Amino acid sequence: MREATAADAEAVAELVRARSAWLSVQGLGECADDAEEYGAQAGNPDLAVWVLEHEVDGVVGCTTHFGNEALPHWAFTEQERAEPTLFLATTFTRPNPHRLGRLIAWWSLGRAAEQGLTWVRRGTGQEQLARYYREAQGWDLLRGVERHGSNVFFLQRRADRVPELADLMAGRGL
């Protein structure tokens, strides 16, 4: 994992397009129309965008880290918004069999712990994805909220290092 730069913009946009095509085949929607916007975020100095880079395949994943200010008031209580939180957003991976999103999420848990934060939180409008986060990545469902006619699911995990992450990042145990 490394901080994204403007040079990563096209690689990020391309992986978002690849994920969008995969989502479409799965019947889970599309996000290709936003690919250029997400790519442009890679070079935005006001955003904490990170990329997962493979030594051969290049950029294979990305995520954006926000603080408490990004926690929607309509989804989190005042007390929750006051807790030291890393909000994990716009995470994309190139479709793969290795659960690269898990690597990004678990790396984010450790980074939040290093920063002295208590929680890592995230949201999704896909019930199937919320279930995957719970079952495959160990997230707890905080709540589901109806917003503009759609359900949005918010999940959280305590910020902490995941001991097996170093092996997984090195390709062992994938």
C-alpha positions, 0 to 999 in steps of 0.5 A, a space after each residue: 500500500 502506498 499513497 496515490 499520486 496523480 500518475 495513478 489516475 488512469 490506473 485507478 480509473 481502469 480498475 474501477 471500470 474493470 470492477 464495474 464490468 464485474 458488478 454488472 455481470 453479477 447483477 450488482 449495478 455499475 460504477 463505470 460512469 464514475 471511473 474518471 472521477 475516482 481516478 482524478 481523486 488519486 491526485 487530489 492533495 485534499 484526499 487520503 487516497 491509497 493504492 494497493 500496488 502489485 509488483 507485476 500487475 501495477 495498481 490492483 486496488 484503491 481506497 480513500 480514508 476520511 475522518 469523523 467529518 465524513 460520518 453522515 449525520 443521518 447514519 451515525 449518532 452524535 456519540 459515534 461521530 465523536 469517537 476517533 474513526 477512520 471512515 473507509 470509502 471508495 474501495 475498489 479492487 481489480 476483480 481477482 480470486 485473492 480477496 484484495 479488498 480484504 487486504 486493503 481493509 485489514 491494512 486500514 485497520 492497522 493504519 487506524 490503530 497506528 494513528 490512535 483511532 478507535 474505529 474503522 467504519 464503512 458503508 455500502 448500499 449493497 446488502 450482499 456486500 455488507 454480508 461479505 464484509 461481515 462473513 469474510 472480513 470480520 466487520 460488525 453491522 452497526 446499522 442499516 438506514 433507509 436513505 432516498 428509498 434505498 438501504 445503506 448498511 454501515 459496518 465497523 471494526 475496532 482499529 487493530 493490527 491483523 497479525 496475518 496481514 504481512 504474510 497475506 501482503 507478501 502473497 502467502 496464504 492468499 
